[in-house]
Amino acid sequence: MANKSFLFPPYVNKFSSPKITEANWKAALEIWILNLSLLLKLNDEKFSKEMIQNESLQKFIETFLGIRSKSCRLVSDQVDSSASLELDKKVLSVLLRSSEPNIYYTSNKKKNKLSLAEALYQDKILSIPFLLDVVATYGKSNFIHIKKYFDNMIKLVPKLLEDFDSYAETIINYFKTIQEKFQEMTDGQQLANNTIHIYVTYVLDIGITLD
């Protein structure tokens, strides 16, 4: 059963729906930031239980990374508010803490003690698509932190290296998407420097993942 101590609304793209007013967005940011702040203040045992048992938290992180990884660099005139930047930092802090080797999770059913990273992997929360979204969201702006995150996750869950082979097609599709987008932009229009930078950044992010 999901832990009910924190209730996280799923993340949404503010710029994709006219129904999201500034007041709605501000209220959502406040809820997300407050709950993440409280989550980070928990001791390791309670933190790990939230990460595994709180389905609303899992959905929030999944939707946040899924949306941010695809949109954060594609809106060149978008200026993030200080609250949005604070949310980015809080999510990154949660991800980094979840990769720490000294945080464990004990299942009430199996009574076995696993690192939180192993438990996230067993519950199919931690996966290659998830890691790719982490890199696309944070890889360029937080290289050192993301490298540490990956190093820890690979050490704690060595099977992730094997999983990269099975997701080779996914990674190849990243490159195909970039190539197709370049083709779209060259058909009848000149590439702007900032647009080139956006897609080169994606290539760099994938390189970070595979390094």
C-alpha positions, 0 to 999 in steps of 0.5 A: 500500500502506498505511503500517504504521508506526502501527496504529490500531484503529477508534474505538468508542462506549464507551457502546453496547456492554456488551462494552467493559470499562473495561480495554479502553477504557483500553487503547484510549485509550492506543494511540490517544493514543500513536500520535497523539502519535508521528504529530504528532512526524513531519516534514511529509513523513512526516506527509503520507504517513501521512495518505494511505497509512495506511488504519488511521489514515484509518479511525480518524479516520472512525469517531472523527468519525462517532461523536463527531459524533452522540453527544458531546452526546447523553449529558448525564450522560456525563463524559469522562475526562482521557484522552478529552479528551486524545484529542479534543485530539490528533485536533483537532491532526491535523486542524489540521495537515492543513490547513496550506498548507505541508505537501505530499504527493508521489505516487510514482505521479504524481510530482506535488506537491500540498498535503496538503489537495488530496491528501486531497480527491483520495483522497476522504478530505476531503469535505463529510460529513467536514467536517460531522462535524468541525463537529459534533464540534468547532465549538461548543467550538473555534470559532476553530480550526475556523474556521481549519481551514475557511478553510485547506481552502477556500483550498487546495481551492476545489472544496469550495465547489462540493461544498456545492451537491451536498450541499445535501440532506445539510445539509437532512436535518440540519435535518429530523432536528433537527425530527423529534427535537423532535417526538418529544420534545414528544409526551407529554413536556416538553422539558428545557432541556439537551435543547433546548440540545443540538439548538440547538447542532447548528443553530449548528454547521451555521451555522458550516459554512455561514458 
